[in-house]
Amino acid sequence: MKEPRIIDTKIVQHYNRAMKNVTIKLENDVARWSRVWAAEHNTSVSRILGDLLKRMKKEKTGYAQAMQQFLSVKPRPLKKSGAYPSRDDLHER
């Protein structure tokens, strides 16, 4: 098994806001591939991971917010009066 490669970063100032450093462990081939891919796309491994995690956070929190909003609405009847049609009436074959 290959020894994972440790990538360490330093605190950097981006767009007038401090960003937190995170150290990650990657297998050598993954670290090499990610640096090459980042260079080919004029970005950095840090930017790729930051964007990925930001997108994941947005998706997860967006879903939770939508669920909370949906569940906060009081249920209401589908009809004001009368009986609902039977299943057989709705699905005649």
Rosetta silent file (secondary structure, phi, psi, omega in degrees, C-alpha in Angstrom):
SEQUENCE: MKEPRIIDTKIVQHYNRAMKNVTIKLENDVARWSRVWAAEHNTSVSRILGDLLKRMKKEKTGYAQAMQQFLSVKPRPLKKSGAYPSRDDLHER
SCORE:     score description
SCORE:     0.000 S_00000001
   1 L     0.000  136.641 -178.556    0.000    0.000    0.000 S_00000001
   2 L   -73.704  144.434  177.211    1.332    3.416   -0.902 S_00000001
   3 L   -73.709  128.016  179.111    2.179    5.859    1.843 S_00000001
   4 E   -64.601  147.143  178.901   -0.278    8.802    1.796 S_00000001
   5 E   -96.199  134.929 -179.919    1.239   12.152    0.984 S_00000001
   6 E   -95.102  127.631  175.941    0.607   15.003    3.406 S_00000001
   7 E  -111.853  121.542 -179.086   -0.262   18.363    1.902 S_00000001
   8 L  -117.827  141.819  178.590    0.004   21.264    4.312 S_00000001
   9 L  -122.133  165.543  177.959   -0.977   24.849    3.593 S_00000001
  10 L  -110.166  161.620  178.217   -0.368   28.129    5.340 S_00000001
  11 L   -65.413  131.785 -179.628   -2.887   30.832    6.301 S_00000001
  12 L  -129.909  151.830  177.995   -3.516   33.082    3.338 S_00000001
  13 E   -99.013  121.439  178.696   -5.577   36.213    2.876 S_00000001
  14 E  -122.766  125.988  174.905   -8.113   35.927    0.014 S_00000001
  15 L    48.843   44.921  176.934  -10.381   38.753   -1.044 S_00000001
  16 L    61.542   28.744  172.279   -9.926   40.553    2.287 S_00000001
  17 E  -142.919  137.855 -179.441  -11.024   37.613    4.412 S_00000001
  18 E   -74.992  142.942  178.239   -8.899   35.112    6.250 S_00000001
  19 L  -117.639  147.200 -178.121   -9.327   31.485    5.342 S_00000001
  20 L   -81.443  135.983  174.778   -8.672   28.535    7.627 S_00000001
  21 L   -80.328  144.336  177.169   -5.845   26.163    6.784 S_00000001
  22 L  -135.725  136.511  176.097   -6.584   22.466    6.593 S_00000001
  23 L  -103.409  132.918  179.652   -4.079   19.642    6.264 S_00000001
  24 E  -125.722  158.946  174.932   -5.168   16.594    4.295 S_00000001
  25 E  -112.428  130.899  177.738   -3.616   13.226    3.514 S_00000001
  26 E  -130.932  148.938  171.356   -3.667   11.916   -0.029 S_00000001
  27 E   -66.364  152.669 -175.559   -2.134    8.875   -1.641 S_00000001
  28 H   -54.652  -45.114 -177.461    0.840    9.790   -3.815 S_00000001
  29 H   -67.847  -34.651  177.975   -0.896    9.069   -7.110 S_00000001
  30 H   -68.736  -42.823  178.720   -3.987   11.083   -6.080 S_00000001
  31 H   -61.614  -44.576  179.908   -1.819   14.020   -4.973 S_00000001
  32 H   -63.176  -48.049 -179.492    0.119   13.935   -8.249 S_00000001
  33 H   -60.619  -43.458 -176.904   -3.041   13.670  -10.369 S_00000001
  34 H   -66.058  -37.380  177.150   -4.776   16.503   -8.487 S_00000001
  35 H   -66.640  -41.506  178.575   -1.796   18.866   -8.912 S_00000001
  36 H   -63.802  -47.236 -179.749   -1.604   18.104  -12.638 S_00000001
  37 H   -60.649  -43.231  179.791   -5.374   18.553  -13.094 S_00000001
  38 H   -62.450  -43.113  179.434   -5.300   21.819  -11.147 S_00000001
  39 H   -63.842  -41.103  178.819   -2.400   23.135  -13.241 S_00000001
  40 H   -63.874  -25.211 -178.117   -4.178   22.205  -16.470 S_00000001
  41 L  -108.146   17.692  177.349   -7.212   24.191  -15.283 S_00000001
  42 L    50.463   47.918  178.326   -5.239   27.182  -13.952 S_00000001
  43 L  -142.919 -168.809  179.055   -6.314   26.623  -10.365 S_00000001
  44 L  -126.057  161.301  176.806   -5.009   24.995   -7.212 S_00000001
  45 H   -61.540  -39.339  178.366   -5.811   21.831   -5.318 S_00000001
  46 H   -60.382  -43.115 -179.839   -6.904   24.034   -2.416 S_00000001
  47 H   -65.578  -41.928  179.056   -9.333   25.937   -4.657 S_00000001
  48 H   -59.671  -50.278 -178.952  -10.735   22.694   -6.098 S_00000001
  49 H   -66.323  -39.306  178.248  -11.359   21.228   -2.636 S_00000001
  50 H   -61.774  -45.264  179.061  -12.696   24.532   -1.291 S_00000001
  51 H   -64.698  -40.779  179.311  -15.178   24.854   -4.162 S_00000001
  52 H   -62.244  -47.263 -179.248  -16.246   21.223   -3.817 S_00000001
  53 H   -67.543  -36.300  177.715  -16.869   21.549   -0.077 S_00000001
  54 H   -64.129  -42.611  178.872  -18.672   24.875   -0.515 S_00000001
  55 H   -64.454  -41.118  178.952  -20.980   23.298   -3.129 S_00000001
  56 H   -64.083  -42.907  179.140  -21.633   20.296   -0.870 S_00000001
  57 H   -62.232  -43.148  179.969  -22.444   22.580    2.073 S_00000001
  58 H   -62.588  -43.401  179.094  -24.818   24.645   -0.076 S_00000001
  59 H   -63.535  -45.359 -177.185  -26.618   21.527   -1.304 S_00000001
  60 H   -68.406  -46.059 -178.943  -26.968   20.040    2.180 S_00000001
  61 H   -71.871  -33.225  177.218  -28.053   23.254    3.911 S_00000001
  62 H   -63.835  -41.536  177.925  -30.330   24.184    0.997 S_00000001
  63 H   -64.313  -45.602 -179.219  -32.103   20.831    1.281 S_00000001
  64 H   -62.353  -40.637  179.166  -32.456   21.200    5.049 S_00000001
  65 H   -65.925  -42.355  178.891  -33.852   24.725    4.674 S_00000001
  66 H   -63.926  -41.101  178.744  -36.340   23.613    2.008 S_00000001
  67 H   -63.953  -43.921  179.538  -37.459   20.690    4.190 S_00000001
  68 H   -61.974  -42.678  178.902  -37.885   22.991    7.196 S_00000001
  69 H   -63.669  -43.703  179.715  -39.914   25.448    5.110 S_00000001
  70 H   -62.120  -44.778 -177.238  -42.100   22.641    3.732 S_00000001
  71 H   -74.077  -16.564 -178.941  -42.728   21.176    7.171 S_00000001
  72 H   -81.434  -13.935 -179.936  -43.514   24.578    8.682 S_00000001
  73 L   -81.934  130.817 -179.761  -46.624   25.015    6.475 S_00000001
  74 L   -67.670  131.952  178.898  -49.826   23.859    8.151 S_00000001
  75 L   -61.402  147.986  177.684  -51.456   20.956    6.267 S_00000001
  76 L  -135.081  152.979 -179.068  -54.710   21.757    4.495 S_00000001
  77 L   -68.576  150.387  178.098  -57.400   19.537    3.001 S_00000001
  78 L   -76.870  -24.736  178.982  -57.326   18.882   -0.715 S_00000001
  79 L  -128.987  149.771  178.505  -61.091   19.373   -0.940 S_00000001
  80 L   -83.155  -33.595  179.533  -63.402   21.706    0.934 S_00000001
  81 L  -155.745  166.802  178.203  -66.376   19.316    0.957 S_00000001
  82 L    85.696  171.259 -178.402  -67.611   16.014   -0.428 S_00000001
  83 L   -91.372  152.770  175.312  -65.949   12.644   -0.700 S_00000001
  84 L   -76.278  150.912  176.598  -62.794   11.906   -2.584 S_00000001
  85 L   -64.836  151.592  179.271  -63.115    9.695   -5.684 S_00000001
  86 L   -73.599  163.038  179.098  -62.372    6.027   -5.121 S_00000001
  87 H   -61.753  -41.291 -179.828  -59.147    4.508   -6.336 S_00000001
  88 H   -62.572  -38.825  178.691  -61.042    2.435   -8.925 S_00000001
  89 H   -65.092  -37.172 -178.224  -62.720    5.582  -10.303 S_00000001
  90 H   -74.551  -30.743 -173.585  -59.381    7.300  -10.650 S_00000001
  91 L  -121.209   52.803  178.062  -57.603    4.342  -12.248 S_00000001
  92 L   -66.272  138.158 -179.027  -60.148    2.738  -14.581 S_00000001
  93 L  -127.045    0.000    0.000  -58.533    0.185  -16.840 S_00000001
